[in-house]
Amino acid sequence: MTGVLFDAIQIPQELLTGPSAADRDAVEERYREARVTSAVIADPAHRYHYALVRPGSGQLWGHDACSYFGPAHSIAVPAPHRGDPPGVHWLLSPPDGPGALCDVARLSKLVARVGG
């Protein structure tokens, strides 16, 4: 459930990969270039990524291509050891505390750079 320990930003996979599926290394590199190094979940069946962010940081989000999920939403969170498909898994390592959540400003710059 979002809103207590974290909120989430739902990012369409195609925003990062384009119309063709990019390999995982290329997608991870896009995040790392933006200095986002943990707390990103992949949902391959629905073709979304979920970046976990500090609760209440939604007022800092302003991209129509991505949805901000606060307390009224829930997402599937994989077990910490699920780092590979099939199913929902950690694209980037799970957070080990509040300091390891994604930075909204960095995510915003990434989304703006890739066209969202």
N, C-alpha and C positions, 0 to 999 in steps of 0.2 A: 504494500500500500504506500502510495506517495503521501507527502505532507508531514510526516513525523520525522524520519531520519533523512529524507531526501525528497526532492521533486524530480521530475524527469522532462527532458526535451525529446520528443519523437522526431527523428530525422529520417526521411525517406532514403532508402539505400541508394536509389538512382541518383540522388543529389550528389553523392560522393563517387559513384561509379560511372555515371552516364548511362546511356541506353544499353551498353553491353556490361556484363558482369565482370568486374575487375577482380583480380586475385586478392586474397586476404592481406598479403603483405603490402600491396599498393594502398588498400583502404587504411590499414594501420598507419602507414607512412603519412597519409593525409592528416590524420589526427595528430600524430607526433610533430609534424611540421607546425601545427597550431599550438604545440605544447600541451596537448591533451594526452595524458599517458595512462589513465586508468578510469574505471567506473563507466565503461560503455558496454551495453548489452546488445547482442545481435539477435534478431528474430527473423531468421531466413524465410520461414513460411509466409510471413506477412510483409517481408522486405522492408523492415524498419530497423533502425538503431535507436537505442534509448540511452541518452547521456544523463547520468545522475548528477544533480546539482543541489546546491544548498536550498533548504526549504525557504519559500517566500521570495525567491529571486526572480519570479516571473515578471515583475515590473521592469526588469532589465532586458526582457526578450522582446524582439520586434520583427520577427521574420514569418511571413505568412506561409512559407513553404514547410514550416515545421510547427508542431503543436507543443504547447507548454502544458504539462500535466501536474497539477497541484493536488491538494488534499482530497478533492472529489473523485480522483481517478485511481486506478490500480493497474499495475503492470506485472508481468511474469518476471520474477527474479530468479535466475538459476542458482543452483548450489555453488559455493565458491570454487569447487574443483572442476566445474563444467566449462572448459575453455575451448571446446570444439563442438561442431555439429555432429549429429543431427539435433534439431530442436534449438530452443532458446539457449544461448551460451554467452560467456563473457568474451567479447571481441578484444577488449583491453581489460587488464586484471581488475578483479573486484576491489572496491575501496576497503582500506583497513582502518578507516576512521574518517571523521568529517573533513579533515584536511586533504583527503585523497579524492574528494568529489571533483567533478569537472567545473572549471571556471566559466561562468556564463559569458563573460566578455571574450574569452578565447574562442568559445564555440560560435559566438556571433560573428567574429571575424572569419572563421572557417566557412560558415554558411554563406556569408556575403561574398567570399572569394570564389566559391564554387557555383554561385549563381542563384542562391536561395533568397 
